[in-house]
Amino acid sequence: MSKKPENISFEQSISELEQIVENLEQGDVSLDEALKQFEHGITLVRHSQTKLEQAQQKVSILLEDNNTLAPFDADAQ
């Protein structure tokens, strides 16, 4: 569990999630540590969902304007 999710890429989030799942599946962590990792995993999932939604919106904007680009404001949500 490294940086805060908002400071990492989508790919890094997925990589961290894979590591968390592996750790939890092995069952070698204490209950407290498992809960901590689970909570971090939920944060990473939400971050990843936001990144995917933003990418989907960008693609939609590009496709709906018949080859003309429109500015995308990620803060508008």
KOLGU-4560 file (N, C-alpha, C; in nm, 3 decimals, padded with zeros to 5 digits):
<recs>
<n_xx: 00.086 n_yy: -00.117 n_zz: 00.000 ca_xx: 00.000 ca_yy: 00.000 ca_zz: 00.000 c_xx: 00.090 c_yy: 00.123 c_zz: 00.000 mol: A seq: 1 type: MET>
<n_xx: 00.096 n_yy: 00.185 n_zz: -00.113 ca_xx: 00.191 ca_yy: 00.295 ca_zz: -00.127 c_xx: 00.123 c_yy: 00.430 c_zz: -00.118 mol: A seq: 2 type: SER>
<n_xx: 00.115 n_yy: 00.496 n_zz: -00.230 ca_xx: 00.066 ca_yy: 00.634 ca_zz: -00.234 c_xx: -00.085 c_yy: 00.640 c_zz: -00.218 mol: A seq: 3 type: LYS>
<n_xx: -00.134 n_yy: 00.763 n_zz: -00.200 ca_xx: -00.277 ca_yy: 00.784 ca_zz: -00.198 c_xx: -00.330 c_yy: 00.756 c_zz: -00.338 mol: A seq: 4 type: LYS>
<n_xx: -00.450 n_yy: 00.696 n_zz: -00.350 ca_xx: -00.501 ca_yy: 00.659 ca_zz: -00.482 c_xx: -00.507 c_yy: 00.773 c_zz: -00.583 mol: A seq: 5 type: PRO>
<n_xx: -00.538 n_yy: 00.894 n_zz: -00.539 ca_xx: -00.550 ca_yy: 01.003 ca_zz: -00.636 c_xx: -00.416 c_yy: 01.039 c_zz: -00.699 mol: A seq: 6 type: GLU>
<n_xx: -00.305 n_yy: 00.990 n_zz: -00.642 ca_xx: -00.172 ca_yy: 01.020 ca_zz: -00.693 c_xx: -00.113 c_yy: 00.907 c_zz: -00.775 mol: A seq: 7 type: ASN>
<n_xx: -00.190 n_yy: 00.802 n_zz: -00.803 ca_xx: -00.136 ca_yy: 00.690 ca_zz: -00.879 c_xx: -00.217 c_yy: 00.666 c_zz: -01.005 mol: A seq: 8 type: ILE>
<n_xx: -00.157 n_yy: 00.598 n_zz: -01.099 ca_xx: -00.223 ca_yy: 00.570 ca_zz: -01.226 c_xx: -00.324 c_yy: 00.456 c_zz: -01.210 mol: A seq: 9 type: SER>
<n_xx: -00.407 n_yy: 00.441 n_zz: -01.311 ca_xx: -00.504 ca_yy: 00.332 ca_zz: -01.314 c_xx: -00.431 c_yy: 00.198 c_zz: -01.305 mol: A seq: 10 type: PHE>
<n_xx: -00.324 n_yy: 00.185 n_zz: -01.382 ca_xx: -00.248 ca_yy: 00.060 ca_zz: -01.385 c_xx: -00.188 c_yy: 00.027 c_zz: -01.249 mol: A seq: 11 type: GLU>
<n_xx: -00.139 n_yy: 00.129 n_zz: -01.179 ca_xx: -00.084 ca_yy: 00.107 ca_zz: -01.045 c_xx: -00.193 c_yy: 00.064 c_zz: -00.948 mol: A seq: 12 type: GLN>
<n_xx: -00.311 n_yy: 00.122 n_zz: -00.963 ca_xx: -00.425 ca_yy: 00.084 ca_zz: -00.877 c_xx: -00.458 c_yy: -00.064 c_zz: -00.897 mol: A seq: 13 type: SER>
<n_xx: -00.465 n_yy: -00.106 n_zz: -01.022 ca_xx: -00.497 ca_yy: -00.245 ca_zz: -01.052 c_xx: -00.390 c_yy: -00.338 c_zz: -00.996 mol: A seq: 14 type: ILE>
<n_xx: -00.265 n_yy: -00.299 n_zz: -01.011 ca_xx: -00.155 ca_yy: -00.380 ca_zz: -00.958 c_xx: -00.165 c_yy: -00.394 c_zz: -00.806 mol: A seq: 15 type: SER>
<n_xx: -00.193 n_yy: -00.285 n_zz: -00.738 ca_xx: -00.208 ca_yy: -00.290 ca_zz: -00.592 c_xx: -00.328 c_yy: -00.376 c_zz: -00.553 mol: A seq: 16 type: GLU>
<n_xx: -00.437 n_yy: -00.364 n_zz: -00.629 ca_xx: -00.555 ca_yy: -00.446 ca_zz: -00.600 c_xx: -00.523 c_yy: -00.594 c_zz: -00.615 mol: A seq: 17 type: LEU>
<n_xx: -00.450 n_yy: -00.629 n_zz: -00.719 ca_xx: -00.412 ca_yy: -00.769 ca_zz: -00.738 c_xx: -00.329 c_yy: -00.820 c_zz: -00.620 mol: A seq: 18 type: GLU>
<n_xx: -00.239 n_yy: -00.737 n_zz: -00.570 ca_xx: -00.156 ca_yy: -00.775 ca_zz: -00.457 c_xx: -00.241 c_yy: -00.793 c_zz: -00.330 mol: A seq: 19 type: GLN>
<n_xx: -00.335 n_yy: -00.703 n_zz: -00.310 ca_xx: -00.424 ca_yy: -00.713 ca_zz: -00.194 c_xx: -00.506 c_yy: -00.841 c_zz: -00.200 mol: A seq: 20 type: ILE>
<n_xx: -00.561 n_yy: -00.871 n_zz: -00.317 ca_xx: -00.641 ca_yy: -00.993 ca_zz: -00.333 c_xx: -00.555 c_yy: -01.116 c_zz: -00.302 mol: A seq: 21 type: VAL>
<n_xx: -00.434 n_yy: -01.117 n_zz: -00.356 ca_xx: -00.343 ca_yy: -01.229 ca_zz: -00.330 c_xx: -00.315 c_yy: -01.244 c_zz: -00.181 mol: A seq: 22 type: GLU>
<n_xx: -00.286 n_yy: -01.133 n_zz: -00.114 ca_xx: -00.259 ca_yy: -01.137 ca_zz: 00.031 c_xx: -00.379 c_yy: -01.190 c_zz: 00.109 mol: A seq: 23 type: ASN>
<n_xx: -00.497 n_yy: -01.142 n_zz: 00.074 ca_xx: -00.617 ca_yy: -01.184 ca_zz: 00.147 c_xx: -00.651 c_yy: -01.330 c_zz: 00.119 mol: A seq: 24 type: LEU>
<n_xx: -00.629 n_yy: -01.375 n_zz: -00.005 ca_xx: -00.658 ca_yy: -01.514 ca_zz: -00.039 c_xx: -00.565 c_yy: -01.610 c_zz: 00.033 mol: A seq: 25 type: GLU>
<n_xx: -00.442 n_yy: -01.569 n_zz: 00.058 ca_xx: -00.347 ca_yy: -01.655 ca_zz: 00.128 c_xx: -00.386 c_yy: -01.673 c_zz: 00.274 mol: A seq: 26 type: GLN>
<n_xx: -00.452 n_yy: -01.574 n_zz: 00.331 ca_xx: -00.499 ca_yy: -01.585 ca_zz: 00.468 c_xx: -00.391 c_yy: -01.577 c_zz: 00.573 mol: A seq: 27 type: GLY>
<n_xx: -00.275 n_yy: -01.526 n_zz: 00.537 ca_xx: -00.163 ca_yy: -01.518 ca_zz: 00.631 c_xx: -00.157 c_yy: -01.387 c_zz: 00.708 mol: A seq: 28 type: ASP>
<n_xx: -00.259 n_yy: -01.304 n_zz: 00.696 ca_xx: -00.257 ca_yy: -01.174 ca_zz: 00.764 c_xx: -00.358 c_yy: -01.176 c_zz: 00.879 mol: A seq: 29 type: VAL>
<n_xx: -00.332 n_yy: -01.092 n_zz: 00.978 ca_xx: -00.424 ca_yy: -01.083 ca_zz: 01.091 c_xx: -00.555 c_yy: -01.019 c_zz: 01.047 mol: A seq: 30 type: SER>
<n_xx: -00.654 n_yy: -01.031 n_zz: 01.130 ca_xx: -00.784 ca_yy: -00.973 ca_zz: 01.099 c_xx: -00.773 c_yy: -00.822 c_zz: 01.081 mol: A seq: 31 type: LEU>
<n_xx: -00.699 n_yy: -00.757 n_zz: 01.170 ca_xx: -00.683 ca_yy: -00.612 ca_zz: 01.160 c_xx: -00.615 c_yy: -00.573 c_zz: 01.029 mol: A seq: 32 type: ASP>
<n_xx: -00.510 n_yy: -00.645 n_zz: 00.993 ca_xx: -00.439 ca_yy: -00.616 ca_zz: 00.869 c_xx: -00.528 c_yy: -00.646 c_zz: 00.748 mol: A seq: 33 type: GLU>
<n_xx: -00.606 n_yy: -00.753 n_zz: 00.754 ca_xx: -00.697 ca_yy: -00.786 ca_zz: 00.645 c_xx: -00.800 c_yy: -00.675 c_zz: 00.625 mol: A seq: 34 type: ALA>
<n_xx: -00.854 n_yy: -00.624 n_zz: 00.735 ca_xx: -00.951 ca_yy: -00.515 ca_zz: 00.725 c_xx: -00.887 c_yy: -00.388 c_zz: 00.668 mol: A seq: 35 type: LEU>
<n_xx: -00.765 n_yy: -00.361 n_zz: 00.710 ca_xx: -00.692 ca_yy: -00.245 ca_zz: 00.660 c_xx: -00.669 c_yy: -00.257 c_zz: 00.509 mol: A seq: 36 type: LYS>
<n_xx: -00.626 n_yy: -00.375 n_zz: 00.466 ca_xx: -00.603 ca_yy: -00.397 ca_zz: 00.323 c_xx: -00.734 c_yy: -00.392 c_zz: 00.245 mol: A seq: 37 type: GLN>
<n_xx: -00.839 n_yy: -00.449 n_zz: 00.301 ca_xx: -00.969 ca_yy: -00.445 ca_zz: 00.235 c_xx: -01.016 c_yy: -00.301 c_zz: 00.216 mol: A seq: 38 type: PHE>
<n_xx: -01.002 n_yy: -00.221 n_zz: 00.320 ca_xx: -01.042 ca_yy: -00.080 ca_zz: 00.312 c_xx: -00.962 c_yy: -00.007 c_zz: 00.205 mol: A seq: 39 type: GLU>
<n_xx: -00.832 n_yy: -00.031 n_zz: 00.201 ca_xx: -00.748 ca_yy: 00.031 ca_zz: 00.098 c_xx: -00.792 c_yy: -00.018 c_zz: -00.041 mol: A seq: 40 type: HIS>
<n_xx: -00.826 n_yy: -00.144 n_zz: -00.051 ca_xx: -00.874 ca_yy: -00.200 ca_zz: -00.178 c_xx: -01.000 c_yy: -00.131 c_zz: -00.226 mol: A seq: 41 type: GLY>
<n_xx: -01.093 n_yy: -00.106 n_zz: -00.136 ca_xx: -01.217 ca_yy: -00.036 ca_zz: -00.172 c_xx: -01.184 c_yy: 00.104 c_zz: -00.224 mol: A seq: 42 type: ILE>
<n_xx: -01.092 n_yy: 00.172 n_zz: -00.159 ca_xx: -01.050 ca_yy: 00.305 ca_zz: -00.204 c_xx: -00.990 c_yy: 00.297 c_zz: -00.345 mol: A seq: 43 type: THR>
<n_xx: -00.909 n_yy: 00.196 n_zz: -00.369 ca_xx: -00.848 ca_yy: 00.178 ca_zz: -00.501 c_xx: -00.953 c_yy: 00.147 c_zz: -00.608 mol: A seq: 44 type: LEU>
<n_xx: -01.053 n_yy: 00.068 n_zz: -00.573 ca_xx: -01.161 ca_yy: 00.036 ca_zz: -00.667 c_xx: -01.235 c_yy: 00.163 c_zz: -00.706 mol: A seq: 45 type: VAL>
<n_xx: -01.267 n_yy: 00.245 n_zz: -00.609 ca_xx: -01.339 ca_yy: 00.370 ca_zz: -00.638 c_xx: -01.255 c_yy: 00.462 c_zz: -00.726 mol: A seq: 46 type: ARG>
<n_xx: -01.127 n_yy: 00.470 n_zz: -00.696 ca_xx: -01.035 ca_yy: 00.551 ca_zz: -00.777 c_xx: -01.032 c_yy: 00.499 c_zz: -00.921 mol: A seq: 47 type: HIS>
<n_xx: -01.023 n_yy: 00.367 n_zz: -00.936 ca_xx: -01.017 ca_yy: 00.306 ca_zz: -01.069 c_xx: -01.147 c_yy: 00.329 c_zz: -01.145 mol: A seq: 48 type: SER>
<n_xx: -01.260 n_yy: 00.319 n_zz: -01.077 ca_xx: -01.389 ca_yy: 00.344 ca_zz: -01.141 c_xx: -01.396 c_yy: 00.487 c_zz: -01.193 mol: A seq: 49 type: GLN>
<n_xx: -01.350 n_yy: 00.582 n_zz: -01.114 ca_xx: -01.350 ca_yy: 00.722 ca_zz: -01.156 c_xx: -01.264 c_yy: 00.741 c_zz: -01.279 mol: A seq: 50 type: THR>
<n_xx: -01.145 n_yy: 00.681 n_zz: -01.279 ca_xx: -01.056 ca_yy: 00.691 ca_zz: -01.395 c_xx: -01.122 c_yy: 00.633 c_zz: -01.520 mol: A seq: 51 type: LYS>
<n_xx: -01.187 n_yy: 00.518 n_zz: -01.506 ca_xx: -01.254 ca_yy: 00.456 ca_zz: -01.620 c_xx: -01.370 c_yy: 00.541 c_zz: -01.671 mol: A seq: 52 type: LEU>
<n_xx: -01.447 n_yy: 00.598 n_zz: -01.580 ca_xx: -01.559 ca_yy: 00.683 ca_zz: -01.619 c_xx: -01.510 c_yy: 00.806 c_zz: -01.694 mol: A seq: 53 type: GLU>
<n_xx: -01.400 n_yy: 00.865 n_zz: -01.647 ca_xx: -01.344 ca_yy: 00.982 ca_zz: -01.716 c_xx: -01.296 c_yy: 00.944 c_zz: -01.856 mol: A seq: 54 type: GLN>
<n_xx: -01.232 n_yy: 00.830 n_zz: -01.869 ca_xx: -01.186 ca_yy: 00.785 ca_zz: -02.001 c_xx: -01.305 c_yy: 00.759 c_zz: -02.093 mol: A seq: 55 type: ALA>
<n_xx: -01.410 n_yy: 00.700 n_zz: -02.040 ca_xx: -01.530 ca_yy: 00.673 ca_zz: -02.119 c_xx: -01.594 c_yy: 00.803 c_zz: -02.166 mol: A seq: 56 type: GLN>
<n_xx: -01.598 n_yy: 00.903 n_zz: -02.080 ca_xx: -01.654 ca_yy: 01.032 ca_zz: -02.119 c_xx: -01.571 c_yy: 01.097 c_zz: -02.228 mol: A seq: 57 type: GLN>
<n_xx: -01.440 n_yy: 01.088 n_zz: -02.218 ca_xx: -01.353 ca_yy: 01.145 ca_zz: -02.321 c_xx: -01.378 c_yy: 01.079 c_zz: -02.455 mol: A seq: 58 type: LYS>
<n_xx: -01.390 n_yy: 00.946 n_zz: -02.455 ca_xx: -01.416 ca_yy: 00.873 ca_zz: -02.578 c_xx: -01.552 c_yy: 00.914 c_zz: -02.635 mol: A seq: 59 type: VAL>
<n_xx: -01.652 n_yy: 00.924 n_zz: -02.550 ca_xx: -01.786 ca_yy: 00.965 ca_zz: -02.595 c_xx: -01.784 c_yy: 01.103 c_zz: -02.658 mol: A seq: 60 type: SER>
<n_xx: -01.712 n_yy: 01.195 n_zz: -02.596 ca_xx: -01.702 ca_yy: 01.331 ca_zz: -02.650 c_xx: -01.637 c_yy: 01.327 c_zz: -02.788 mol: A seq: 61 type: ILE>
<n_xx: -01.532 n_yy: 01.250 n_zz: -02.801 ca_xx: -01.462 ca_yy: 01.241 ca_zz: -02.929 c_xx: -01.550 c_yy: 01.180 c_zz: -03.037 mol: A seq: 62 type: LEU>
<n_xx: -01.629 n_yy: 01.080 n_zz: -03.002 ca_xx: -01.712 ca_yy: 01.012 ca_zz: -03.101 c_xx: -01.838 c_yy: 01.089 c_zz: -03.138 mol: A seq: 63 type: LEU>
<n_xx: -01.896 n_yy: 01.161 n_zz: -03.046 ca_xx: -02.024 ca_yy: 01.227 ca_zz: -03.074 c_xx: -02.009 c_yy: 01.356 c_zz: -03.154 mol: A seq: 64 type: GLU>
<n_xx: -01.891 n_yy: 01.413 n_zz: -03.156 ca_xx: -01.873 ca_yy: 01.540 ca_zz: -03.226 c_xx: -01.822 c_yy: 01.524 c_zz: -03.368 mol: A seq: 65 type: ASP>
<n_xx: -01.840 n_yy: 01.408 n_zz: -03.426 ca_xx: -01.803 ca_yy: 01.387 ca_zz: -03.566 c_xx: -01.663 c_yy: 01.439 c_zz: -03.598 mol: A seq: 66 type: ASN>
<n_xx: -01.567 n_yy: 01.384 n_zz: -03.530 ca_xx: -01.425 ca_yy: 01.415 ca_zz: -03.554 c_xx: -01.382 c_yy: 01.554 c_zz: -03.511 mol: A seq: 67 type: ASN>
<n_xx: -01.464 n_yy: 01.627 n_zz: -03.437 ca_xx: -01.418 ca_yy: 01.754 ca_zz: -03.382 c_xx: -01.396 c_yy: 01.733 c_zz: -03.233 mol: A seq: 68 type: THR>
<n_xx: -01.292 n_yy: 01.791 n_zz: -03.183 ca_xx: -01.259 ca_yy: 01.773 ca_zz: -03.043 c_xx: -01.329 c_yy: 01.878 c_zz: -02.957 mol: A seq: 69 type: LEU>
<n_xx: -01.377 n_yy: 01.834 n_zz: -02.842 ca_xx: -01.439 ca_yy: 01.925 ca_zz: -02.746 c_xx: -01.358 c_yy: 01.915 c_zz: -02.617 mol: A seq: 70 type: ALA>
<n_xx: -01.344 n_yy: 02.025 n_zz: -02.546 ca_xx: -01.269 ca_yy: 02.019 ca_zz: -02.420 c_xx: -01.343 c_yy: 01.933 c_zz: -02.318 mol: A seq: 71 type: PRO>
<n_xx: -01.267 n_yy: 01.864 n_zz: -02.237 ca_xx: -01.323 ca_yy: 01.781 ca_zz: -02.132 c_xx: -01.281 c_yy: 01.837 c_zz: -01.998 mol: A seq: 72 type: PHE>
<n_xx: -01.377 n_yy: 01.862 n_zz: -01.912 ca_xx: -01.348 ca_yy: 01.916 ca_zz: -01.780 c_xx: -01.377 c_yy: 01.809 c_zz: -01.677 mol: A seq: 73 type: ASP>
<n_xx: -01.274 n_yy: 01.744 n_zz: -01.626 ca_xx: -01.290 ca_yy: 01.636 ca_zz: -01.528 c_xx: -01.347 c_yy: 01.688 c_zz: -01.397 mol: A seq: 74 type: ALA>
<n_xx: -01.331 n_yy: 01.815 n_zz: -01.369 ca_xx: -01.380 ca_yy: 01.872 ca_zz: -01.244 c_xx: -01.528 c_yy: 01.909 c_zz: -01.251 mol: A seq: 75 type: ASP>
<n_xx: -01.590 n_yy: 01.895 n_zz: -01.366 ca_xx: -01.729 ca_yy: 01.935 ca_zz: -01.383 c_xx: -01.825 c_yy: 01.841 c_zz: -01.314 mol: A seq: 76 type: ALA>
<n_xx: -01.778 n_yy: 01.724 n_zz: -01.270 ca_xx: -01.869 ca_yy: 01.627 ca_zz: -01.208 c_xx: -01.893 c_yy: 01.660 c_zz: -01.065 mol: A seq: 77 type: GLN>
</recs>
